Amino acid sequence: MNHNIDLRRNSDGIAQLPGENLAGANLLGANLMGANLRGIDLSKANLTAADLTCSALNSADLSRANLNSANLSGADLTGANLSGANLTYANLLGANLRGANMRGASLLSADLTKADLSDADLTDVRLSGANLNFAILGGANLNGASGWDNTRGV
């Protein structure tokens, strides 16, 4: 597995890594703002405090990734695999999570204000302290989700 990461940028200065395999990579505090990460494998990666603002993560594999305190505001995570991911204290303000697999993810104290969780699989997620103000939950599977009594906006 190659972890020599080359963040090539296009003429707009946007990082381009679509389809790459960065499983298990240490990207602690990385600045990936606006990056094209469609279909990338970031399973088990350490993205603690990473800035993924407005990044394209459509169909990305973030299963069991550590996204503690990561900034994913405005990110497109349509169809992404976030099963078992740690999103504690993550900023997901306005993120698009339509159809995302979030089974067993930790969303403790995460900010999901205005996030679109339509048709997402939120089975067994932990939500205590999460902010769901104006979040869209139509068609989402919330079976076994815990911590509802300590969420905001629901």
N, C-alpha and C positions, 0 to 999 in steps of 0.2 A: 504494500500500500504506500503510495507516494504522498508525503505530506510536505513536500517543497512547494509551497503555494505561490503561484504566480498570478497576482491580481491584475490582469491586463485590463486596461481601460480603453473605452472607445473614444471617439473624438469629443464626446460630451463629458468625458471624465468618469463614466459609469463603469464599475467593475463588471467583467464578463466571465462567468464560470459555469454556464449552463451544462448540465449533465456530468459534471466532474464527480469524482469519488473522494470525499473528504471525511469518510467515516472515522470517528475517533479523533479527529484533529483537535488541537488546542488553539482555539480562536478567542481566547479570553480578551475581552475589551476591544475586539477588532472593529474597525470602521468599515462597514459594508453598506453604508447608506446608498440607497438607490441601485444596488447591485442586481444584475441579472443572474439569478441562481435557480432558474427553472429546472426542475427535475434532478437537482443535485442531491448526492447522498451525504448528508450530515448526521447520519445516525450515530448516536453515542458521542457526538462532538461536544466540546466544552465551548459554549458561546456565552458564558457568564458576562454580563454587562456589555455585550456586543451591541453596536448600533446598526440595526437592520431597517431603519426608517425608510419607508416607501420602496423596499426591495421586492423583487419579483421572485417568489418562492413557490410558484404554482407546481403542484405535484412533486415537491421536494420531499425527501425522506429525512425527517427530523426525529425519528423514533428514538426514545430514551436519551435525547440530547439534553444538555444542561443549558437552559436559557434563563437562568435566574437573573433577574434585574435587567434583562435585555430590552432594548427599545425596538419594538416591531410596529410602531404606530404607522398606519397607512400602508402596511405591507400587504401584498397579495399572496395569501396562503391557500388559494383555492385548490381543493383536492389534496392538500399536503398530508403527510403521515406524521402526526405529533403524538402517537400513542406512547404512553409512559414518559413523556417529556416533562421536565421540570421547568414550569413557567411561573414559579413563585416570584412575586413582585415585578413581573414583566409588564411592559407598557404595550398594550394591543389596541390603543385608541384608534378607532376607525379602520381596524384591520379587516380584510376580507378572508374569512375562514369558511366560506361556503363549501359544504361537502367534505370538510377536513375530518380525518380520523384522529380524535383526541382521547381515545379510550385510555382510562387510567392516568391521565395527565394531572399534574398538580398545578392548579391555577390559584393557589393561596395568595390572597392580597394582590392579585393581578388586576390591571385596569383594562376592562373590556368595554369601556364606554363607546357607544356607537359602532361596535364591532358587528359584522354580519356573520352569524353562526348558523345560517339557514342550512338545513339538511346535514349538519355536522353530527358526528358520532361522539357524544359527550358521556358515554357509558362509564360509570365509576370514576368520574373526575372529582377532584377535591376543590371546592369553591370557597371555602371559608375566607371571609374578608375581601372577596373579589368585588369589583365595581362593575355592575352590569347595566348601568343607566343607559337607556335608549338602545341597548343591544337588540339585535334581531335574532330571534330564536325559532322562527317558523320551521317546522319539520325536523328540528334537532331531536336526537335521541338522548334523553336525560336519565335513562334507567340507571339506578344505583348512584347517581350523583349525590355527593354529600356536602354539607356545610351551607345549605340554603338559608338556614336561620341566621347566618352571619354575613350574608351578602347584601350589597346595596343595589337598589334599582330594580328589584324583582318584585 
